[in-house]
Amino acid sequence: MPKGVTRRRPRTRAALLKAALETFAEHGFHATTIEQICERAGYTRGAYYSNFASKEELFLALFDEHSDRTVRRLAESIDALTAEEYTLTRLAELAARVEPDERDWYLVTTEFTLHAIRDPQAAWVLARHDARLRTEIARGLTLVLRRAGRELTVDADRFARLLIALREGGLAQSYVEPAELPPGSLERQFLAPLLEASTREIPGAGAGAGAGAGAEGEGQSKRSGSDAVI
C-alpha cells in the first residue's frame, strides 16, 4: 500500500467512526445505511470497506473506542487526586461523571444490545468486548481501592458487572426523566455506600498508602493511566 494511503488511513477511520456514531444516534443502527455513513464522513464505499467489513464491525470499533476513552478520562481524574482525596465518596463522585456526548452513545449501544439479545452470534461477539471492558474495570478498581487502603470482599468481575448495571440502568431513567434524575445521580447517591459494603480495610494500610505498598513495589505504584479506573 502506498505510504500516503497508510498515513491517511487513521484519519479516514476516525472520520467514519465519528460519522457512524452521529448517524446511528440520529437514525438508529438498523435504519442507517453504509451510504449515509459515507456521505456524512465524506468518503466512498471503497474507503468504508477498506476499514470495516460490516456495520457490526464498525459498531464494535466504536465500542472499543468509547471504552478506551471512558477509561482514560476516569484514569486521568483519579491520577490527579492527592493522597488525602482517596476516599470512597470522592472516587464515587468521579465515577458518577457523565460526559455531555454520552447520550448519543447510549442510544447506539442500547439498540445494538437489543440486536445482540435476538442474534446469538452478535451476542457472542459483544460479550467478548464486554468482558475485556470488565477486565479493565475490575483491575483498575482493585488498584484504586488499594490506594485507598481497601480491598473488595466480592468477586471483582461480578462487581464490575454491578457497576455497569448501575450506570446503564441509571442513564436509561435519566434520559427519560432528565429533570427528575440528572445523569449520574444514582451513582453519586449509592456508589459510595455500595463500595463501603463491598470492601474492607487492608490491615495496616491507611488511605493513599496502597499505591506503593504490597508485592508490586514502587514500579507498580507508578502505573497510572488506564490502570487507575473504577
C-alpha positions in Angstrom: 0.0 0.0 0.0 1.4 3.5 -0.9 2.7 5.4 2.1 0.3 8.3 1.6 -2.6 5.9 1.9 -1.1 4.4 5.0 -0.9 7.9 6.6 -4.4 8.8 5.6 -6.0 5.6 7.0 -6.2 6.7 10.6 -7.9 9.9 9.6 -10.3 8.1 7.3 -11.1 5.6 10.0 -11.7 8.3 12.6 -14.0 10.2 10.2 -16.0 7.1 9.5 -16.3 6.3 13.2 -17.5 9.8 14.0 -20.0 9.8 11.2 -21.3 6.4 12.1 -21.9 7.4 15.8 -23.8 10.5 14.7 -25.8 8.7 12.1 -26.6 5.7 14.3 -27.8 8.0 17.0 -29.9 10.0 14.6 -31.5 7.2 12.6 -30.8 4.0 14.5 -28.3 1.2 13.9 -30.5 -0.9 11.7 -32.0 2.0 9.7 -28.7 3.6 8.9 -27.1 2.6 5.6 -23.5 2.5 4.8 -24.2 5.1 2.1 -25.4 7.5 4.8 -22.3 7.0 6.9 -20.0 7.5 3.8 -21.9 10.7 2.8 -21.6 12.2 6.2 -17.9 11.3 6.5 -17.2 12.5 3.0 -15.7 9.2 1.8 -16.6 6.5 -0.7 -17.9 3.0 -0.1 -14.4 1.8 -1.1 -12.9 3.8 1.8 -15.5 2.3 4.1 -14.9 -1.3 3.2 -11.1 -0.8 3.3 -11.6 -0.2 7.1 -14.7 -2.2 8.1 -16.3 -5.3 6.7 -19.8 -4.6 8.1 -21.9 -2.3 10.3 -21.4 -4.7 13.1 -17.7 -4.5 12.9 -17.9 -0.7 12.8 -20.1 -0.7 15.9 -17.6 -2.9 17.8 -14.8 -0.4 16.8 -17.0 2.3 18.3 -17.5 0.2 21.4 -13.7 -0.2 21.9 -13.0 3.5 21.2 -15.7 4.6 23.7 -14.4 2.1 26.3 -10.9 3.3 25.9 -11.9 7.0 26.1 -14.0 6.5 29.2 -11.2 4.5 30.9 -8.7 7.2 30.0 -10.9 10.1 31.2 -11.5 8.5 34.6 -7.9 7.4 35.0 -6.7 11.0 34.5 -9.2 12.3 37.0 -8.2 9.7 39.6 -4.5 10.2 39.0 -4.9 13.9 39.8 -6.2 13.1 43.3 -4.0 13.7 46.3 -3.5 11.0 48.9 -6.0 12.7 51.2 -8.6 12.6 48.5 -8.6 8.9 48.1 -11.9 8.3 49.8 -14.8 6.2 48.7 -17.0 9.3 48.4 -14.6 11.1 46.2 -14.0 8.1 44.0 -17.8 7.6 43.6 -18.1 11.3 42.6 -15.5 10.8 39.8 -17.2 7.6 38.6 -20.6 9.3 38.5 -19.5 11.9 35.9 -21.4 11.7 32.7 -20.0 13.5 29.7 -22.4 15.6 27.5 -21.8 13.3 24.5 -22.8 10.1 26.4 -26.4 10.3 25.3 -25.6 9.5 21.6 -23.5 6.6 22.6 -26.2 5.3 25.0 -28.8 5.3 22.2 -26.5 3.4 19.9 -25.2 0.8 22.3 -28.7 0.1 23.7 -30.0 -0.6 20.2 -27.1 -2.9 19.4 -27.6 -4.7 22.7 -31.2 -5.5 21.8 -29.9 -6.7 18.5 -27.4 -9.0 20.3 -30.1 -10.4 22.5 -32.0 -11.5 19.4 -28.9 -12.7 17.5 -26.7 -15.4 19.2 -23.7 -14.6 17.0 -23.9 -10.9 17.7 -24.3 -11.7 21.4 -21.2 -13.9 21.4 -19.1 -11.2 19.9 -20.5 -8.4 22.1 -19.9 -10.5 25.2 -16.2 -10.8 24.3 -15.9 -7.0 24.1 -17.9 -6.6 27.3 -15.6 -9.0 29.0 -12.5 -7.0 28.0 -14.0 -3.8 29.4 -14.9 -5.5 32.6 -11.4 -6.8 33.0 -10.1 -3.2 32.8 -12.7 -2.0 35.3 -12.0 -4.9 37.7 -8.2 -4.4 37.5 -8.4 -0.7 37.9 -10.9 -0.8 40.7 -8.7 -3.2 42.6 -5.7 -0.9 42.3 -7.6 2.3 43.1 -9.1 0.7 46.2 -5.6 -0.4 47.3 -4.5 3.2 47.1 -7.4 4.0 49.4 -6.3 1.2 51.8 -9.2 -1.1 51.0 -9.9 -4.3 49.1 -13.0 -6.0 47.6 -14.8 -8.7 49.6 -16.6 -9.9 46.5 -15.5 -11.1 43.0 -14.1 -8.2 41.1 -15.6 -9.2 37.8 -19.1 -9.6 39.3 -18.7 -6.2 41.0 -17.7 -4.7 37.6 -21.0 -6.1 36.2 -22.9 -4.4 39.0 -21.2 -1.1 38.3 -22.1 -1.3 34.6 -25.7 -2.2 35.5 -25.9 0.8 37.8 -24.5 3.1 35.2 -26.6 1.8 32.3 -29.8 1.5 34.3 -29.4 4.9 35.8 -28.8 6.5 32.4 -31.9 4.9 30.9 -34.0 6.6 33.6 -32.1 9.8 33.4 -32.6 10.2 29.6 -36.3 9.6 30.0 -36.6 12.0 33.0 -33.6 14.3 33.0 -35.1 16.9 35.3 -36.2 14.3 37.8 -33.0 12.3 37.7 -30.0 14.1 36.2 -27.3 11.7 34.7 -25.0 10.3 37.4 -27.5 10.9 40.3 -27.8 7.2 41.3 -24.1 6.7 41.3 -23.5 9.8 43.4 -26.1 8.7 45.9 -25.4 5.0 46.1 -22.0 4.1 44.8 -20.0 5.1 47.9 -22.3 3.1 50.3 -22.1 0.2 47.9 -18.3 0.3 47.9 -18.3 0.6 51.7 -20.5 -2.5 52.0 -18.4 -4.5 49.4 -14.9 -3.7 50.7 -12.9 -3.9 53.8 -9.8 -2.1 55.1 -6.5 -3.7 54.3 -4.8 -4.3 57.6 -2.0 -1.8 58.3 -2.8 0.3 55.2 -4.1 3.9 55.5 -5.8 5.9 52.8 -3.5 6.5 50.0 -0.9 4.1 51.4 -1.7 1.3 49.0 -0.4 3.0 45.9 3.2 1.8 46.5 2.6 -1.0 49.0 2.5 -4.7 48.6 4.2 -7.1 46.3 4.1 -4.8 43.3 6.5 -2.3 44.9 7.5 1.1 43.6 7.2 0.1 39.9 3.6 -0.8 40.4 2.8 2.4 42.2 3.8 4.4 39.1 1.4 2.5 36.9 -1.3 5.2 36.4 -3.3 5.9 33.4 -5.7 3.1 32.4 -4.8 1.1 35.5 -6.4 3.7 37.7 -10.1 3.1 36.8 -13.3 2.4 38.5 
